[in-house]
């Protein structure tokens, strides 16, 4: 996204601070997509906005002090660049809560006045702030939104431009709305979609500040007009001296998608493998349009009056891909690939676990299936089926040395071992940094005995075991979580004794464990 790749005599060096925070304190409800919106913006800036990785910072669920520290770090880098004679630009993007005149970052606050003054005093020649939060229009000191002629910057070099521009997702008395269908906020979705190419009204392969804002404004108002909260009006505050059209993204890259002149006009939707619309494009007949999609495979949908036209396209790294009409097919509306969102976007966590495994029956756990400590690992896929559902896969090993204590067979030494493989589906509820959860699990349990010296044959028992799981997760750091968990399981033990019929014993066991997990 952002900053100038314009045709300029003296190029800008671009810096970016991207902030996403789903939490706003105990008196707010967690957001679903703020961090996802920030990730998208960060990736877009890196690919198309001319921001190098060393000049950008991505903060997810960090507090106000972390934000100010990151901003100070960028300001020092900007000042060093200016000392070397470079012209600079700083873009700050925030997606999260705002309330009572402050950005709400978890349990911390960053007042609007403090934030705006910090931006105004930043050493960069051009400062751009984009805020996607409720009532963020208070920062622009205007209600509603307008597109005054003065906002459209004269075309020409940005060599002399200096000042501050603030774009917000809503006016001072409006809430900013999220959508499960697009997997993000309306404003950020249409802003990023515009920066990918939909806002390129001139068709010159570049998206300017005015084009991006105008596009996001129109589409956000249109999409929210029928919502229960009412229409949402983005706002702007513009104080930029000098001439020049600020280019935010350059679509003329070596990779991406070209919708050729010969392709029919209409609205095109590009859907990722998760079922979310990542970009939209309104194409006029007999025009060529570009969409700077990241490499990957996308479903493409064009909606007609009585049916859909659906196709698939693969954008290859380092190549320009042309959308070909013959790859489309007609389909009824029931085949619409956009069925709705999958929460705030799926993500993975990985973890290490330590715990204890034991059967309830005393005789069983002392003579047959022993109580053992367990160590293992697991991976979890969050928000894949629906928001706040977690699909987990785990493995754990345990064992101990023991001696037989059965009548007439006591004294033989053996090694008892347990292998525990499982998959679980749980739902969690967020309460600040805490997230209690509960669900079901299916385990494959292997228990074996290996006798020293081969005095008896090795023995094992393996079976599937259904169970229940519950626990509490605590967010210790931004991506680091601590979890306490308990499981209750059931299995049927088939016993065969010579001269008798098979008999089944119903056995229950429990597991307690602690986990350290890291969010990818």
C-alpha positions in Angstrom: 0.0 0.0 0.0 1.2 3.2 0.3 3.5 5.6 -0.4 4.9 7.1 -3.4 6.3 5.3 -6.2 5.2 8.2 -8.4 7.1 9.6 -11.2 9.1 12.0 -9.2 12.4 13.7 -9.7 13.5 12.9 -6.2 12.1 9.6 -4.8 10.7 9.3 -1.4 12.1 6.8 1.1 9.0 5.2 2.7 8.6 4.1 6.3 5.5 2.3 7.7 4.1 1.4 11.1 1.3 -1.1 10.9 -0.8 -1.8 14.0 -3.5 -4.4 14.5 -5.2 -5.1 17.9 -8.3 -7.1 18.4 -8.5 -6.3 22.1 -9.8 -3.0 23.6 -10.0 -3.7 27.3 -12.5 -5.4 29.6 -15.3 -3.0 28.6 -15.1 -3.8 24.9 -15.9 -6.8 22.8 -12.9 -8.4 21.0 -12.7 -7.6 17.3 -12.5 -10.4 14.8 -10.3 -9.1 12.0 -8.1 -6.2 13.2 -4.9 -8.2 13.1 -5.8 -9.8 9.8 -6.4 -6.3 8.3 -3.0 -5.2 9.6 -1.3 -8.3 8.1 -2.8 -7.6 4.7 -1.8 -4.0 4.8 1.8 -4.9 5.8 2.1 -7.4 3.0 0.6 -4.9 0.5 3.1 -2.2 1.5 6.0 -4.6 1.1 4.9 -5.8 -2.3 3.5 -2.7 -3.9 4.2 0.3 -1.7 7.9 0.5 -1.9 8.5 -0.1 1.8 11.5 -2.3 2.5 11.3 -4.7 5.4 13.9 -2.8 7.4 11.8 0.3 7.2 8.5 -1.2 8.4 7.1 -2.4 11.7 4.1 -4.7 12.2 2.6 -4.7 15.7 -0.1 -7.2 16.6 -1.9 -6.9 19.9 0.8 -4.7 21.4 0.1 -2.0 23.9 0.4 1.8 23.7 3.9 1.9 24.9 5.0 -0.6 22.3 3.4 1.6 19.6 5.2 4.7 20.9 8.5 2.8 21.1 8.2 1.5 17.5 7.2 5.0 16.3 10.3 6.5 18.1 12.5 3.8 16.4 11.2 4.7 12.9 11.5 8.5 13.7 15.2 8.0 14.4 15.7 6.1 11.1 13.8 8.9 9.3 15.9 11.6 10.9 19.1 9.7 9.9 17.8 9.4 6.3 17.0 13.2 6.2 20.5 13.9 7.4 21.8 12.1 4.4 19.6 14.3 2.2 16.8 11.8 1.5 13.2 12.9 1.3 11.0 10.7 3.5 7.4 9.7 4.1 5.8 7.9 7.1 2.6 5.9 6.9 0.9 4.7 10.1 -2.0 2.3 9.8 -4.1 1.3 12.8 -6.9 -1.3 13.0 -8.5 -1.8 16.4 -10.7 -0.2 19.0 -11.1 3.5 19.7 -13.3 4.9 22.4 -13.6 8.1 24.5 -11.1 10.0 22.5 -8.3 7.4 22.5 -7.0 4.3 20.7 -7.7 1.3 22.9 -4.8 -1.1 22.7 -5.7 -3.9 25.1 -5.9 -2.4 28.6 -3.8 0.6 27.5 -4.8 3.9 25.9 -3.2 6.2 23.4 -5.2 9.6 23.3 -6.1 11.0 19.9 -4.4 14.3 20.7 -1.1 12.6 21.7 -1.2 10.4 18.6 -2.0 13.3 16.3 0.7 15.6 17.8 3.3 12.8 17.5 2.5 12.4 13.8 2.5 16.2 13.3 6.0 16.5 14.9 7.4 13.4 13.1 10.5 14.4 11.0 9.2 12.8 7.8 8.4 15.2 4.9 5.0 13.5 4.4 3.0 11.8 7.1 -0.1 9.7 6.3 -2.3 8.2 9.0 -5.0 5.6 8.3 -7.2 4.6 11.2 -9.8 1.9 10.9 -11.7 2.1 14.3 -15.0 3.2 15.8 -15.4 7.0 16.0 -12.0 7.6 14.5 -13.4 10.6 12.7 -12.8 12.6 15.9 -9.2 12.6 14.9 -10.0 14.7 11.8 -12.2 17.1 13.8 -15.0 16.6 11.3 -18.3 14.7 11.2 -19.3 12.8 8.2 -17.0 12.8 5.2 -16.5 15.0 2.2 -14.4 15.0 -1.0 -13.6 18.6 -1.5 -11.9 19.6 -4.8 -8.9 20.8 -2.9 -8.2 17.2 -1.8 -7.4 16.2 -5.3 -3.7 17.0 -5.5 -2.5 18.7 -8.6 -0.6 16.3 -10.9 3.2 16.9 -10.9 6.3 16.1 -8.9 6.0 15.5 -5.2 9.4 17.1 -4.7 8.0 20.0 -2.7 5.2 18.3 -0.8 5.2 18.3 2.9 2.5 17.8 5.5 0.0 15.5 7.2 -2.9 13.5 5.8 -5.3 11.6 8.0 -7.9 9.1 6.7 -10.4 7.4 9.0 -12.9 4.7 8.5 -15.8 6.4 10.2 -17.0 9.8 11.4 -16.8 10.9 15.0 -20.1 9.4 16.0 -20.2 6.2 14.0 -19.0 2.7 14.6 -16.7 1.0 12.1 -18.2 -2.3 11.0 -16.7 -5.7 10.2 -18.0 -8.4 7.8 -17.7 -12.1 8.0 -18.2 -12.4 4.3 -15.1 -10.4 3.4 -13.2 -11.5 6.5 -12.3 -8.0 7.5 -13.6 -4.5 8.1 -15.5 -2.9 5.2 -13.2 0.1 5.1 -9.9 -1.8 5.2 -11.2 -4.3 2.7 -12.1 -1.7 0.1 -9.0 0.3 0.8 -6.7 -2.7 0.2 -8.8 -3.9 -2.8 -8.5 -0.4 -4.2 -4.8 -0.3 -3.7 -4.5 -3.7 -5.5 -6.0 -2.0 -8.6 -9.8 -1.4 -8.3 -9.2 2.3 -7.4 -7.0 2.9 -10.5 -9.5 5.1 -12.2 -7.0 6.6 -14.6 -5.8 3.2 -15.8 -2.2 4.3 -15.5 -1.1 1.4 -13.3 -0.8 3.5 -10.2 -3.1 4.2 -7.3 -3.0 7.6 -5.8 -4.0 8.8 -2.4 -7.1 10.5 -3.8 -8.1 7.5 -5.8 -7.7 5.1 -2.8 -9.7 7.4 -0.5 -12.5 8.0 -3.0 -12.8 4.3 -3.8 -12.9 3.3 -0.1 -15.4 6.0 0.8 -17.8 5.1 -2.0 -17.7 1.3 -1.4 -17.8 1.5 2.4 -20.9 3.8 2.3 -22.6 1.6 -0.2 -21.9 -1.7 1.6 -23.0 -0.5 5.0 -26.0 1.5 3.9 -28.3 -1.5 4.6 -26.6 -2.7 7.8 -28.3 -2.5 11.2 -25.8 0.1 12.4 -26.5 2.3 9.4 -24.1 3.8 6.8 -20.5 4.3 7.7 -18.8 7.4 6.4 -15.0 7.6 6.1 -13.4 11.0 6.7 -10.2 12.8 5.8 -8.1 15.6 7.1 -5.6 17.1 4.6 -2.8 19.5 5.3 -0.3 19.0 2.6 1.7 21.9 1.1 3.2 21.7 -2.4 2.2 20.0 -5.6 2.2 16.4 -6.6 0.0 13.4 -6.8 0.9 11.0 -4.0 1.1 7.5 -5.4 0.4 4.8 -2.8 0.8 1.6 -4.9 2.5 0.8 -8.2 0.6 -2.0 -10.1 3.3 -2.2 -12.8 5.1 -5.1 -11.2 6.5 -8.2 -12.8 3.7 -10.3 -11.4 -0.1 -10.0 -11.0 -3.2 -10.4 -13.0 -4.3 -8.5 -16.2 -7.9 -8.4 -17.1 -7.6 -7.7 -20.9 -9.6 -5.3 -22.9 -11.4 -8.1 -24.6 -12.8 -9.4 -21.3 -16.5 -8.5 -20.6 -17.2 -5.5 -18.4 -18.7 -5.9 -14.9 -17.8 -6.6 -11.3 -15.1 -9.2 -10.8 -14.5 -10.9 -7.4 -11.3 -12.8 -6.6 -11.6 -15.4 -3.9 -8.8 -17.1 -2.0 -8.7 -20.8 -1.0 -10.2 -19.9 2.4 -13.3 -18.6 0.7 -12.7 -14.9 1.3 -12.9 -12.1 -1.2 -9.4 -10.6 -1.3 -10.0 -8.2 -4.1 -12.7 -6.7 -6.3 -12.6 -5.1 -9.7 -15.1 -3.0 -11.5 -14.2 -3.2 -15.2 -15.7 -1.0 -18.0 -16.1 -2.6 -21.4 -13.1 -2.2 -23.8 -10.6 -1.3 -21.0 -7.7 -3.2 -19.6 -7.3 -3.4 -15.9 -4.7 -4.8 -13.5 -5.1 -6.5 -10.2 -1.8 -6.9 -8.2 -2.7 -10.2 -6.6 0.0 -12.0 -4.7 1.1 -15.4 -6.2 -1.5 -18.1 -5.6 -4.6 -19.7 -7.0 -7.9 -17.8 -6.9 -11.5 -18.4 -7.8 -12.9 -15.7 -10.0 -16.5 -14.8 -10.0 -18.5 -12.4 -12.3 -22.1 -12.0 -11.3 -24.6 -11.8 -14.2 -28.4 -11.1 -14.0 -29.5 -14.7 -13.9 -26.3 -16.7 -13.3 -22.7 -16.6 -12.3 -19.6 -16.9 -14.5 -17.0 -18.7 -12.4 -13.4 -19.5 -13.3 -10.0 -20.2 -11.7 -6.7 -18.5 -12.2 -3.2 -19.1 -11.0 -1.0 -16.1 -10.4 2.6 -17.2 -10.7 5.5 -15.6 -8.9 7.5 -13.2 -11.2 5.0 -13.6 -14.1 2.2 -11.5 -15.4 -1.0 -13.6 -15.8 -3.8 -12.8 -18.3 -7.3 -13.7 -17.3 -8.8 -15.8 -20.1 -12.5 -15.9 -20.7 -12.6 -19.5 -22.0 -11.6 -20.7 -18.5 -15.0 -19.5 -17.1 -18.2 -21.5 -16.9 -21.8 -20.7 -16.2 -23.1 -21.7 -12.9 -26.3 -21.2 -10.9 -26.2 -18.8 -7.9 -26.2 -21.8 -5.6 -22.6 -22.5 -6.7 -21.4 -19.1 -5.5 -17.9 -19.7 -4.1 -18.4 -16.9 -1.6 -20.6 -18.5 1.1 -19.6 -16.3 4.0 -16.6 -15.8 6.1 -14.5 -18.1 8.2 -14.0 -16.0 11.2 -11.2 -13.5 11.3 -9.1 -15.6 9.1 -7.6 -19.0 10.0 -4.2 -19.2 11.6 -2.0 -21.8 13.2 -0.5 -22.2 16.6 2.2 -24.7 17.6 3.0 -25.8 21.1 4.9 -28.0 23.6 3.1 -29.8 26.3 3.8 -31.7 29.5 1.3 -33.6 31.6 0.2 -36.7 33.4 -2.0 -39.6 32.4 -3.8 -42.0 34.8 -6.8 -44.4 34.9 -9.5 -43.9 37.5 -9.6 -47.6 38.6 -7.0 -48.2 41.2 -6.3 -51.8 40.4 -6.0 -51.1 36.7 -3.5 -48.2 37.2 -1.4 -50.2 39.7 -1.1 -53.5 37.8 -2.1 -53.1 34.2 -2.2 -49.6 32.7 0.2 -47.5 34.8 0.0 -43.8 35.6 2.8 -42.0 33.6 4.0 -38.5 32.8 3.6 -37.3 29.2 5.5 -34.9 27.0 4.5 -34.0 23.5 3.6 -31.4 20.9 0.6 -30.2 19.0 -0.6 -27.9 16.2 -3.9 -26.1 16.2 -5.8 -24.5 13.4 -7.9 -21.6 14.6 -11.1 -20.2 12.9 -11.1 -22.6 10.0 -14.7 -24.0 10.4 -16.0 -20.9 12.2 -14.8 -18.1 14.4 -13.4 -19.2 17.7 -13.4 -22.9 16.8 -10.0 -24.7 17.1 -9.1 -27.9 15.3 -6.2 -29.5 17.1 -3.8 -32.4 16.4 -1.6 -33.7 19.2 0.9 -36.4 20.0 2.4 -37.3 23.4 4.7 -40.0 24.8 5.2 -41.4 28.2 6.7 -44.3 30.1 8.2 -45.7 33.3 10.0 -48.7 34.6 8.0 -51.1 36.8 7.8 -54.6 38.1 4.9 -57.1 37.9 2.8 -57.3 41.0 0.4 -59.9 39.9 -0.2 -63.1 42.0 2.4 -65.8 41.0 4.1 -63.4 38.6 5.6 -60.7 40.7 9.1 -59.4 40.4 9.5 -59.4 36.6 10.9 -56.0 35.5 9.5 -54.3 32.4 9.3 -50.9 30.6 5.7 -49.5 30.3 5.1 -47.0 27.6 2.2 -44.9 26.2 1.7 -43.4 22.8 -1.2 -40.9 22.6 -2.4 -39.5 19.2 -5.4 -37.3 19.1 -7.5 -34.8 17.2 -9.9 -32.4 18.9 -12.4 -29.7 18.1 -13.0 -27.1 20.7 -14.8 -23.7 21.0 -13.3 -20.9 23.0 -14.6 -17.7 24.6 -12.4 -14.6 24.9 -12.5 -12.6 28.1 -9.6 -10.1 27.8 -6.4 -12.1 27.8 -8.2 -15.2 29.0 -9.9 -17.8 26.8 -11.7 -20.7 28.4 -12.5 -23.5 26.0 -14.3 -26.9 25.8 -14.9 -29.5 23.2 -14.5 -33.1 22.1 -11.5 -35.3 21.3 -10.8 -38.6 19.6 -7.6 -40.4 20.6 -5.7 -43.4 19.4 -4.1 -44.9 22.6 -1.2 -47.4 22.4 0.0 -49.0 25.7 2.7 -51.5 25.8 5.0 -53.6 28.1 8.5 -54.7 27.2 10.0 -57.2 29.7 13.7 -57.2 30.6 15.6 -60.2 29.4 12.7 -61.5 27.3 11.2 -63.5 30.3 7.8 -62.8 28.8 6.6 -61.8 25.4 6.1 -58.1 24.8 2.5 -57.0 25.3 0.5 -54.1 23.9 -3.0 -52.9 23.7 -4.2 -50.3 21.2 -7.7 -48.7 20.8 -9.6 -45.6 19.8 -10.9 -43.6 22.8 -13.4 -40.7 22.6 -13.4 -38.0 25.3 -14.0 -34.5 26.4 -11.5 -31.6 26.8 -11.7 -28.3 28.7 -9.2 -25.7 29.8 -8.1 -22.1 30.0 -5.7 -20.2 27.7 -3.9 -17.1 28.8 -2.1 -14.7 26.5 1.2 -14.0 28.1 2.8 -12.0 25.2 1.7 -11.0 21.8 2.0 -14.4 20.2 2.9 -16.5 23.3 0.2 -18.3 25.2 0.1 -20.5 28.4 -2.7 -23.1 28.7 -3.9 -25.4 31.4 -6.0 -28.3 30.2 -7.9 -31.4 31.4 -9.2 -34.4 29.5 -11.6 -37.2 30.3 -11.6 -40.3 28.2 -13.3 -43.7 27.9 -12.2 -47.0 26.4 -13.4 -50.6 26.2 -10.8 -53.1 27.3 -11.4 -56.6 25.7 -10.3 -59.4 28.0 -9.9 -63.0 26.8 -9.2 -65.7 29.4 -8.7 -69.3 28.3 -11.8 -71.4 28.8 -14.1 -68.4 29.0 -15.9 -66.0 26.7 -14.5 -62.6 25.8 -15.5 -60.0 28.3 -15.4 -56.2 28.0 -14.4 -53.8 30.7 -15.3 -50.1 30.5 -12.4 -48.0 31.7 -12.0 -44.3 32.1 -8.8 -42.2 32.4 -7.9 -38.6 32.8 -5.1 -36.3 31.7 -3.9 -33.0 33.0 -1.4 -30.9 31.0 0.2 -27.5 30.7 1.1 -26.0 27.3 3.2 -23.3 25.9 1.9 -22.3 22.4 3.2 -19.8 19.8 0.9 -18.2 17.3 2.3 -18.2 13.7 
